């Protein structure tokens, strides 16, 4: 689990923190610069949120279909 993220955080927030930690790590070791890190964060986080929300809706619809 990521440093600083609550154990009670939602799975979506935990995933976002893990992805952010990965981006930050790339920046910290010089693989990407801060501008690239900021762009990755600004572009990827909304996409990640939307993908997660869609997955949740699909899971919910599948479970309703099975009932």
C-alpha positions as CSV (number, residue, x, y, z in Angstrom):
1,X,0.0,0.0,0.0
2,X,1.1,3.5,-0.7
3,X,2.7,5.7,2.0
4,X,0.2,8.2,3.3
5,X,-3.0,6.5,2.0
6,X,-5.5,5.4,4.6
7,X,-6.3,1.7,4.9
8,X,-9.9,2.8,4.9
9,X,-9.6,4.6,1.5
10,X,-11.7,3.3,-1.3
11,X,-10.2,0.9,-3.8
12,X,-10.3,3.6,-6.5
13,X,-8.3,6.0,-4.3
14,X,-5.8,3.3,-3.5
15,X,-5.3,2.6,-7.2
16,X,-4.9,6.3,-7.9
17,X,-2.3,6.6,-5.2
18,X,-0.4,3.6,-6.5
19,X,-0.3,5.0,-10.0
20,X,0.7,8.4,-8.7
21,X,3.5,6.8,-6.7
22,X,4.8,5.1,-9.9
23,X,4.8,8.4,-11.8
24,X,6.5,10.1,-8.8
25,X,9.1,7.3,-8.8
26,X,9.9,7.8,-12.4
27,X,10.4,11.5,-11.7
28,X,12.5,10.9,-8.6
29,X,15.0,8.8,-10.5
30,X,15.2,11.1,-13.4
31,X,13.4,8.9,-16.0
32,X,10.9,11.7,-16.6
33,X,11.1,15.4,-15.7
34,X,8.6,17.3,-13.6
35,X,6.7,18.7,-16.6
36,X,6.2,15.1,-17.9
37,X,5.1,14.0,-14.5
38,X,2.6,16.7,-14.3
39,X,1.2,16.0,-17.7
40,X,1.0,12.3,-17.0
41,X,-0.9,13.0,-13.8
42,X,-3.3,15.5,-15.4
43,X,-4.1,13.3,-18.3
44,X,-4.1,9.8,-16.7
45,X,-5.9,10.4,-13.5
46,X,-9.3,11.4,-15.1
47,X,-8.9,8.5,-17.5
48,X,-8.2,6.1,-14.6
49,X,-11.2,7.4,-12.7
50,X,-13.5,7.0,-15.7
51,X,-12.2,3.5,-16.4
52,X,-12.7,2.5,-12.8
53,X,-16.2,3.9,-12.7
54,X,-17.2,2.1,-15.9
55,X,-15.8,-1.2,-14.5
56,X,-17.9,-0.7,-11.4
57,X,-21.0,-0.1,-13.5
58,X,-20.4,-3.2,-15.6
59,X,-19.8,-5.3,-12.5
60,X,-23.0,-4.0,-11.0
61,X,-25.0,-4.7,-14.2
62,X,-23.6,-8.2,-14.4
63,X,-24.5,-9.0,-10.8
64,X,-28.0,-7.7,-11.4
65,X,-28.3,-9.8,-14.5
66,X,-27.4,-12.9,-12.6
67,X,-30.1,-12.3,-10.0
